[in-house]
């Protein structure tokens, strides 16, 4: 990893070698052009389409990249950029409690998840959202019934053309602008929360949610869940952002939608890294099989070279879908690909 760029050198030193003096190598990281460009994109933009979207400047993509670059709470230049979003989350929680929020819970979850991922999980406002979602989702895993997730089109009546062909979610699963089903952002926020992982009760609930997500019944659901339907006012919109796993079934019941949803193999590297934080996931046949599958890309002892399509860096697309996976400034050479591949494999196996 000593031949890697600033990101891989810093993360290797800080996470895998436990070096105590990171001053110089951190300075190199924060002064790199790659990190500087993505830090510059993290601006206080609070409208819904500025938080969630496929553009580089959308909050979720800028934060996802900076998370993978190793930026964390305690770095002054990063704290300064993050502070407005901590303030935003506090305002949204207050308005949600008062029944006045212009945002649905999905936006609160998204903001809180990336804050949890980057070291702010002990902030009261971040913890309040993560713990609330942990309780809400866990209650459904215990009391809910996945056979009742969808309603028949006949129960809904006329459906706009753009939403036809996808299942309609039971409105009872989406109450007061909050879904009881977990989003991938929920799982990111929960599995990065220091307060969840340090509490035996909360940790057990988190593991039970992961077990629920890894169940065949959940994985058979339509990728992205389908279409949300509200009666008053009558409206339809896409749900999205379920945690489906490519290769879970030999042939998924919704194979075409599955491919669109998680971008085939490239989404799985991120999902493997996420789920490696869960003891339940690490012992699951899908996880073990996916890890074994990575071995076909081992080119020498401890060195991997994944196909470029497994680690793309696109001009447009969602970080969470695996479309923004570049860790190096220059990724053209075979050595650069091998360095990134080996680092990603090491990142996953560090939790095993």
Buried (B, 14 or more C-beta within 10 A) or exposed (E): BEEBBBBBBBBBBBEEEEEEEBEEBBEBBBEBEBBEEBBEBBEEBBEEEBBBBBBBBBBBBBBBBBBBBBBBBEBEEBBEBBEBBBEBBBBBBEBBEEEEBEBBBBBBBBBBBBBBBBBBBEBEBBBBBBBBBBEBBBEBBEEBEBEEBBBEEEEBEEBEEEBEEBBBBBBEBBEEBBBBBBBBBBBBBBBBBEBBBEBEEBBEBBBBBBBBBBEEEBBBBBBBBBBBBEEEEEEBEEBBBBBBBBBBBEEBEBEEBBEEBBBBBBBBBBBBBBBBBBEBBBEBEBBEEBBEEBEEBBEEEEEBBBEBEBBBBBEEBBBBBBBBBBBBBEBEEEEBBBBBBBBBBBBBBEBE
